[in-house]
Amino acid sequence: MTTIKCPQCRKETTLEGNPNRPFCSERCKLIDLGTWATEGYRFPGEKAPTRSDDEEEPSE
């Protein structure tokens, strides 16, 4: 049986027969989802420019 560490809490868990894999539980899975939803995971870099409502879209 293959075991891994849960990416959230680092507890040992199995891959086989685990409906929450790679997480150990539904709780760890939802914590990770919440971090993604609140943009907790980001890549460093410059912010992308945003278009204001006053600017016109470029014509083709």
C-alpha positions as a Python dict, from the first residue, in 0.01 Angstrom:
ca = {
    (1, 'M'): (0, 0, 0),
    (2, 'T'): (145, 336, -103),
    (3, 'T'): (152, 608, 163),
    (4, 'I'): (218, 978, 118),
    (5, 'K'): (209, 1285, 339),
    (6, 'C'): (-100, 1503, 319),
    (7, 'P'): (-1, 1829, 148),
    (8, 'Q'): (-202, 2026, 405),
    (9, 'C'): (-130, 1874, 748),
    (10, 'R'): (165, 1644, 661),
    (11, 'K'): (-8, 1340, 820),
    (12, 'E'): (66, 1000, 659),
    (13, 'T'): (-220, 882, 436),
    (14, 'T'): (-279, 613, 175),
    (15, 'L'): (-346, 665, -192),
    (16, 'E'): (-547, 348, -249),
    (17, 'G'): (-910, 367, -141),
    (18, 'N'): (-881, 729, -27),
    (19, 'P'): (-1156, 943, -185),
    (20, 'N'): (-981, 1261, -67),
    (21, 'R'): (-637, 1183, -210),
    (22, 'P'): (-383, 1337, -202),
    (23, 'F'): (-530, 1479, 119),
    (24, 'C'): (-593, 1273, 432),
    (25, 'S'): (-946, 1403, 489),
    (26, 'E'): (-1229, 1617, 356),
    (27, 'R'): (-1125, 1887, 602),
    (28, 'C'): (-772, 1918, 457),
    (29, 'K'): (-915, 1917, 104),
    (30, 'L'): (-1153, 2205, 187),
    (31, 'I'): (-879, 2406, 360),
    (32, 'D'): (-670, 2380, 44),
    (33, 'L'): (-967, 2477, -176),
    (34, 'G'): (-1029, 2782, 43),
    (35, 'T'): (-667, 2889, 6),
    (36, 'W'): (-700, 2872, -373),
    (37, 'A'): (-1034, 3058, -364),
    (38, 'T'): (-888, 3347, -162),
    (39, 'E'): (-582, 3363, -390),
    (40, 'G'): (-353, 3240, -112),
    (41, 'Y'): (-140, 3056, -366),
    (42, 'R'): (24, 3305, -600),
    (43, 'F'): (327, 3320, -822),
    (44, 'P'): (558, 3614, -759),
    (45, 'G'): (573, 3873, -1033),
    (46, 'E'): (437, 4199, -1156),
    (47, 'K'): (65, 4258, -1157),
    (48, 'A'): (-102, 4227, -1495),
    (49, 'P'): (-226, 4558, -1634),
    (50, 'T'): (-600, 4612, -1604),
    (51, 'R'): (-819, 4793, -1851),
    (52, 'S'): (-1034, 5070, -1707),
    (53, 'D'): (-1387, 5131, -1828),
    (54, 'D'): (-1274, 5457, -1992),
    (55, 'E'): (-1033, 5281, -2226),
    (56, 'E'): (-1159, 5150, -2555),
    (57, 'E'): (-1098, 4797, -2670),
    (58, 'P'): (-840, 4773, -2949),
    (59, 'S'): (-996, 4744, -3293),
    (60, 'E'): (-896, 4462, -3523),
}
